[in-house]
Amino acid sequence: MLLLTGGAVRRDGRFEEGTLAISGGKIASAPRNADGASVVRVPGCLIVPGFVDVHVHFRQPGYAYKETIRSGTSAAAAGGYTSVCTMPNLNPVPDSMEHLQAQLDWIRRDAVVRVHPYGAITQGERGAALSDFEALAPHVAGFSDDGKGVQSREVMREAMERAKAVGKPIVAHCEDESLLRKDWATHDGEYARRNGLPGNNPESEWRQVERDLELVRDTRCQYHVCHVSTKESVALIRDAKRDGLPVSCETAPHYLCLTDEELLDEGRFKMNPPIRAAADRDALIAGLLDGTVDCIATDHAPHSAEEKSRGLRGSLNGVVGLETAFPVLYTRLVETGLVPIETVLRALCERPREIFGFPRCGLSPGDAADVTILDLNRPHVINSANFRSLGRAAPFDGWGVSAAVAMTICGGKIVCHNLPGKGELP
C-alpha cells in the first residue's frame, strides 16, 4: 500500500486534510496505522484527480521524429496528466480498424499514461467519404478531423448522424477555409497590421461553429468544439447550451494567458487557431468562469526544431504545452485572482471525464488511482531544454512560474516524481 500524507486531498470538489491510500491500482480506505505501507510525505501540496487532456498530438505512427507515444506520454506524466486523447492526423490516418491498430499497438507497448485515440471523421481526413464509424466506435474517444475543418455541410450532417448512432461525440476543428488567406501568419489584428503580416480572420472559426450548431440542433449529436479562440465562438456556444443542446468545448492555456500584443516573430507562437486579441482572451476567461468553456486542453502539437525555425510566416502550426499548462494557469490566472483554482481543476480533472464518459476519479475508495500532486510554492523558470517531449516550441518558454507538478500516479504507479527535498520514492 502507498500512503500520501501531509497534503490536502480533493474529494468530490472539496479539499480535506488527510491521507490518501492506494492499493492494487485503486484508491483504498486509509489504514489506522502505516505498518507495512510505503509512505510519501507531500506537505503543503494539493492531491487531486489526474488531469485529462482531450486534445494532444503524439505523431506516432507516421511522424515519430516529432513525437512518439513514449515521449508524449512521458511529457503528459510530467504535466500531471493521467489520461490524454490523441488526434488522428497520423500516417496512416485512423479511419478504419486496420489503420487504428497501428496506433493501438504503439500505445500498448509504450504509453506510461492512459491514451484514448480519436478516429477520423473522414477517410484520410480529406473531408469527403466518412470513416468506418461502426468498427472504430468501441476503440475511440470520438471522431475528429483535427487540423482541418469539414468543409461540406452535408458531410458534417451525415457524420453527426453516424456518430450519434454509435454513441460517440463529434470533436470539431472549426475552420471555414473560404474565409482564410492561405498564407496567413497570425491573428488578423493590430500586431499583424503593425508588422505587415497576413492575418487569420476570426470569422473563419466562428462561422463554422455557427454552422455546426445548426446541425446539432437538427441531429442532437453530442458535439465538442476544439481549441475555441474567439469571443464570437464563446457567445454561440453559450447560447447553444442555454438552449439545451448537447454541446461542449475546450480552449487552451495560450488562448487564456496570451494576446496577439505579446507575440514575437518566432515559430513558438505559430499555432492554429492563432493567439487572438485581448477581447477574445477576456471572453474565454469569462466563459471558463460561467461554465461555457468546459475543458482546458493543451493542443500539444510538437514539430522538429527546423519546422519551427521559420518565424510566424513559415513555421508549421503547433506548439507544445503538456509540461507547462498547470504552472502557467496557476501563475497567470489563479494567483492573479482572475479564476479560482476550483474552476481550473474542474476544467482539467472533472469535466473532461464527464463529457467523454471516462471512469469517475473522485479519489474515493474504489476509484482508479489516477492522482496528481501539486506544489503551489515551487518558483521556477520554464526551460524547454528540460522537456520530456521531443518538441521545444513552447510559447511560455522562459516564463517565471510559481507552481509545479510534484508527482503523477497512473493506475497506482508513480509515473513522474518531482519532489526535491520534500519526498522520497518508496
VENPEMO-V301264 format. One line per field, one symbol per residue. phi: phi as a letter, one per 40 degrees, with the letter a starting at -180 (. if undefined). psi: psi as a letter, one per 40 degrees, with the letter a starting at -180 (. if undefined). Layout:
BEGIN
phi: ???
psi: ???
END
This chain:
BEGIN
phi: .bbbbgbbccbfgbcacibbbbaggbcbccccacdgccbbcbcgccbbddcbbcabbbgbchbcccabdcccccccdccgcbabbccccbbcccbacdccdccdcccccbcbbcbbcccccbcgfcgbccccdcccdcbbcibabdhaccccccccccccccccccgbccbbccacccbbccbdbadcacccccbgbcbcccccccccddccccccdccgccbbccfcbbcccdcccdcccccgccbaabbbdcccbbbccbcbcbccbbabcccbcdccdcccccccccgcccbbbcfdbcbcdccbbbgccbccchbbaccbdcdcccccbcccgcbccdccccccbbcdccccgcddacgbdgcdcbbbbbbcbbcabcbccccccccbcbccdgccbbbaccabbbfgbcbababcgbabcc
psi: ihhhieihhhhfeihhiahhhhhfeihihhidieheihhhhgheihhiihihhegiheehidfeediiddddddddddeeheiihhiegahihgeidddddddddddddeheihhhiiiidihefeebiiigdddddeeidahifidhihdhdddddddddddddefiihhhhhhhdeeihdfidaigadddddefihihhddddddddddddddddddfihhhhigheiddddddddddddeeigiiiiiiddddeiieeeiigideehihiihaiddddddddddddeedhdihidfhgiiiddeeefaddeiihhiiedeedddddddddddeedhidddddddddddddddefiiigefihdiighhhhhhegghihhhdeeididiegheeheihieiihdihhhfehhehhfgheeiih.
END
